[in-house]
Amino acid sequence: MLFRAFYALPKTITGPEGQPVNALLGTANLVLREVEIHDPRAVVMCFGPDAAAYRTELYPPYHAERDEAMPDELPHQFEAAGPFFEAFGWTVREIDGHDAPTLLKTFDELPDPASEEPVAVIARTRKGHGVEFMEKQPQAWHLGLLNEEQYADVVAEISARMELANG
């Protein structure tokens, strides 16, 4: 979401220190629109600054107008996402999005829905992380659906990892 928002709004939108905040503003606009429409208990954002280089390997014109995979003005906006949403008065939890026990604990600790306390969970993730064939070839799953055999492999691998974690 941050990556897309970065290209949707001009880099001339800056914060008090003069650094671009266009990705943060665009993300806030998208999130707040969805919050208004759906009135969720919490907002969960899963993202990370890793670029998907395989997309341009598979289809060279993909984002050919971009000069670089990760513009210099963008990484600090990924890091600033937590404090940015806290400035809205939200409770923000930043976690490792690949740590299932932490995810479950975080969701269990969300405020009671009746409290109407705004909460954002920022789960830092990498595409395909935690599933061996996805990590090695993200294009095998990211650009399409998993077939039945791949789905079974993913469920088995994640289940085995969760059994180990639960002892």
RAMOSUL-V254857 format. One line per field, one symbol per residue. ss: DSSP state (H for helix, E for strand, C for the rest). A space follows every 10 residues. Layout:
# RAMOSUL-V254857
ss: ???
This chain:
# RAMOSUL-V254857
ss: CHHHHHHHCC CCCECCCCCE CHHHHHHHHH HHHHHHHHCC CCEEEEECCC CCHHHHHHCC CCCCCCCCCC CCCCHHHHHC HHHHHHCCCC EEEEEECCCH HHHHHHHHCC CCHHHCCCEE EEEECCCCCC CHHHHHCCHH HHCCCCCHHH HHHHHHHHHH HHHHHCC
